[in-house]
Amino acid sequence: MAVEAQIRELGSRHKSLEEAIQDELRRPYADDLRLRQLKRQKLKLKEEMEALRGHVH
C-alpha cells in the first residue's frame, strides 16, 4: 500500500504543478524559463508515477 500512497502524493504534486503552469500562462508576460522548469518537474513526476505503477502490477 505504501507505493499507492506514494503515487497519490506524486499525483497531487503533479496537479499542483499543472495549476502553477496555467497560472503562469495567464500572466500577461509569462516567464518562459519558469514554464520550462515547471513542465520539466511535471514530466519527472509523471515518469516517477509510471515507474511506480509498473512495480504495482
C-alpha positions in Angstrom: 0.0 0.0 0.0 2.9 2.4 0.5 3.5 2.5 -3.2 -0.1 3.5 -3.9 0.2 6.3 -1.3 3.4 7.5 -2.9 1.7 7.5 -6.3 -1.2 9.6 -4.8 1.3 12.1 -3.3 3.1 12.4 -6.7 -0.2 12.8 -8.4 -1.1 15.7 -6.0 2.2 17.4 -6.7 1.7 16.8 -10.5 -1.7 18.6 -10.2 -0.2 21.5 -8.3 2.5 21.9 -11.0 -0.2 21.9 -13.7 -2.0 24.7 -11.8 1.2 26.7 -11.5 1.8 26.3 -15.3 -1.7 27.5 -16.0 -1.3 30.5 -13.6 2.0 31.4 -15.4 0.3 31.2 -18.8 -2.4 33.6 -17.7 0.1 36.3 -16.9 0.5 39.0 -19.5 4.2 38.2 -19.8 4.7 34.6 -19.0 8.2 33.7 -17.9 9.4 31.1 -20.4 12.2 29.9 -18.2 9.8 29.3 -15.3 7.4 27.5 -17.6 10.1 25.2 -18.9 11.2 24.4 -15.3 7.6 23.7 -14.2 7.0 21.5 -17.2 10.2 19.6 -16.7 9.3 19.0 -13.0 5.8 17.8 -14.0 7.2 15.4 -16.6 9.6 14.0 -14.0 6.8 13.4 -11.6 4.8 11.7 -14.3 7.7 9.4 -15.1 8.1 8.6 -11.4 4.4 7.7 -11.1 4.6 5.5 -14.2 7.6 3.7 -12.8 5.9 3.1 -9.5 2.7 1.8 -11.3 4.9 -0.7 -13.1 6.0 -2.0 -9.7 2.5 -2.4 -8.5 1.3 -4.6 -11.4 
